[in-house]
Amino acid sequence: FGMQFPSALFCGLIYTYGWFPVRSCLEWAIIGGAWLPAALWSVECLLQTKRMRFAIVLTIVLALQMLAGHFQIAFITQLVLVVYVPSRLWWAADELRPDTGSRRRLCGIATIALLSGFTLAAVQLIPTWELKQLSQRKQVGENHNLAYGAIPAWYLSQSIMPWHWYSPLTDRDEELKR
C-alpha cells in the first residue's frame, strides 16, 4: 500500500496485539489471525498486477490457515475476502491500474483461489472424521465441556466497564465464574 517500513511494522503490531480481547485470546486465535493480512496482501497484489502467482499464493495461504489455524478464524478471513474483493473491484477501483482487465474475470480468479484453498485443505477431512469416531468427546462430560472457548456476550462488558473488571478490588476469576 506504499507505507514506509516503520508504519507497516506499527500497523502489524497493532493488528497482532489489538484485534482480540487480550484476556480471552487463545493461541489458536493469534495463529489463525496471522493469515488474514497475508490473504489480503495476496488478493490485493492479484487485483493490482493480474499476475496468477498471487492467486496461487492466495490459495496456499487460505489452505495453510485452514490446516494450521482454527476454522472459525479461517471463516472470518474467507468472509472478509468475500466482501473485500467485490468492494475493491466495483466500488474502490479508482486506485487500480487502468489495465486491470475484466472485473468479473478477477473476481472469478479470486473465487477459484478460495475454492482451491478448500480443496487443498480437504486432505484433513478423512483423518479428522476417523479421529472423531475414536474421540471420548462425543458427548458432554465432566472433563469435556463442549462450550469451552465460547465467549458469552456479557464478556464484552470488559471493554465497556474496564474500571470494574481491572480494579484491584475485583476478583476477576470469581467474576468470570459467576
C-alpha positions in Angstrom: 0.0 0.0 0.0 3.0 2.3 -0.2 3.7 2.5 3.5 7.2 3.0 4.9 8.6 0.1 6.9 8.1 1.7 10.4 4.5 2.5 9.6 3.8 -1.0 8.3 5.6 -2.5 11.4 3.5 -0.4 13.7 0.3 -1.4 11.9 1.3 -5.1 12.2 2.0 -4.7 15.9 -1.4 -3.1 16.5 -3.2 -5.8 14.4 -1.4 -8.6 16.3 -2.0 -7.3 19.8 -5.1 -5.2 19.4 -7.5 -7.2 17.4 -8.8 -9.6 20.0 -9.6 -9.0 23.7 -6.4 -9.9 25.4 -8.0 -11.6 28.4 -9.9 -14.1 26.2 -7.3 -14.6 23.5 -6.1 -18.1 23.0 -3.1 -19.2 20.9 -5.3 -20.5 18.1 -6.8 -17.1 17.6 -3.4 -15.5 17.2 -2.1 -18.3 14.9 -5.3 -18.2 12.8 -5.5 -14.4 12.7 -1.9 -14.1 11.4 -3.0 -15.4 8.0 -5.6 -12.6 7.4 -3.0 -9.9 6.4 -1.3 -12.4 4.1 -4.6 -13.2 2.4 -5.4 -9.6 2.0 -1.9 -8.8 0.6 -2.1 -11.6 -1.9 -5.5 -10.7 -3.1 -4.6 -7.0 -3.4 -1.5 -8.0 -5.4 -3.7 -10.1 -7.6 -6.1 -7.2 -8.2 -3.3 -4.7 -8.9 -1.0 -6.8 -11.1 -3.2 -9.5 -12.5 -0.4 -12.0 -12.0 -1.6 -15.5 -11.5 1.2 -16.2 -9.0 -0.7 -14.2 -6.4 -3.8 -16.3 -6.9 -1.6 -19.3 -6.2 -0.2 -17.6 -3.1 -3.8 -16.8 -2.0 -4.8 -20.5 -2.4 -1.8 -21.6 -0.4 -2.4 -19.0 2.4 -6.1 -20.0 2.7 -5.2 -23.7 2.8 -2.5 -23.2 5.4 -4.8 -21.2 7.5 -7.5 -23.9 7.4 -4.9 -26.6 8.2 -2.9 -24.8 10.8 -5.2 -22.4 12.4 -8.7 -22.5 13.7 -11.8 -23.0 11.5 -13.6 -20.0 13.0 -10.8 -17.6 12.3 -10.4 -19.1 8.8 -14.1 -18.5 8.2 -13.6 -14.8 9.2 -10.8 -14.5 6.7 -12.9 -16.0 4.0 -15.8 -13.8 4.8 -13.6 -10.7 4.7 -12.3 -11.7 1.3 -15.9 -12.3 0.0 -16.7 -8.7 0.9 -13.3 -7.2 0.1 -12.8 -8.4 -3.5 -16.1 -7.2 -4.9 -15.9 -4.0 -2.9 -12.4 -3.4 -4.2 -13.3 -4.2 -7.8 -16.6 -2.3 -8.1 -16.5 0.5 -5.5 -12.9 1.3 -4.9 -11.4 0.5 -8.3 -10.1 4.1 -8.8 -6.7 3.2 -7.4 -6.3 0.0 -9.6 -4.2 0.3 -12.7 -6.1 1.3 -15.8 -5.3 -2.1 -17.4 -6.9 -4.0 -14.6 -8.9 -6.0 -17.1 -12.3 -7.5 -16.6 -13.7 -7.2 -13.0 -15.7 -10.4 -13.4 -12.6 -12.3 -14.5 -10.6 -11.1 -11.5 -13.4 -11.8 -9.2 -13.7 -15.3 -10.7 -10.0 -15.9 -10.3 -10.2 -14.9 -6.6 -13.2 -17.2 -6.2 -11.3 -20.1 -7.8 -8.4 -19.4 -5.5 -10.7 -19.5 -2.5 -12.3 -22.8 -3.6 -8.9 -24.2 -4.4 -7.8 -23.4 -0.8 -10.7 -25.6 0.4 -9.7 -28.3 -2.0 -6.1 -28.3 -0.6 -7.2 -28.2 3.0 -9.6 -31.1 2.4 -6.8 -33.6 3.0 -7.6 -33.2 6.7 -11.2 -34.3 6.4 -10.8 -38.1 6.4 -8.2 -38.2 9.3 -10.5 -35.8 11.2 -13.5 -38.0 10.7 -11.6 -41.1 11.7 -10.3 -39.4 14.9 -13.8 -38.2 15.7 -15.0 -41.8 15.7 -12.4 -42.6 18.4 -12.9 -39.4 20.4 -14.1 -39.6 24.0 -15.7 -36.2 23.5 -18.7 -37.4 21.6 -20.9 -36.1 24.3 -20.6 -33.5 27.1 -19.0 -34.9 30.2 -17.3 -33.7 33.4 -13.9 -33.3 31.6 -15.2 -32.4 28.2 -17.1 -29.2 28.2 -18.1 -28.5 24.6 -18.7 -24.9 25.4 -15.0 -24.3 26.2 -13.7 -21.4 24.2 -17.1 -19.8 23.6 -17.2 -16.1 24.6 -20.5 -15.1 26.1 -22.0 -11.8 25.1 -21.7 -10.3 28.6 -17.9 -10.8 28.4 -17.8 -7.7 26.1 -18.6 -5.7 29.2 -14.9 -5.7 29.8 -14.4 -3.2 27.0 -17.3 -1.0 28.3 -16.6 -1.1 32.0 -12.8 -1.7 32.4 -12.8 0.1 35.7 -14.9 -2.7 37.2 -13.0 -5.6 35.6 -9.5 -4.3 36.2 -9.9 -2.7 39.6 -7.6 -4.1 42.3 -10.8 -4.7 44.3 -12.3 -7.1 41.7 -11.5 -10.8 41.8 -11.7 -11.5 38.1 -11.7 -15.2 38.5 -14.7 -15.1 40.8 -16.5 -12.6 38.5 -15.9 -14.9 35.5 -17.2 -17.9 37.3 -20.3 -16.1 38.3 
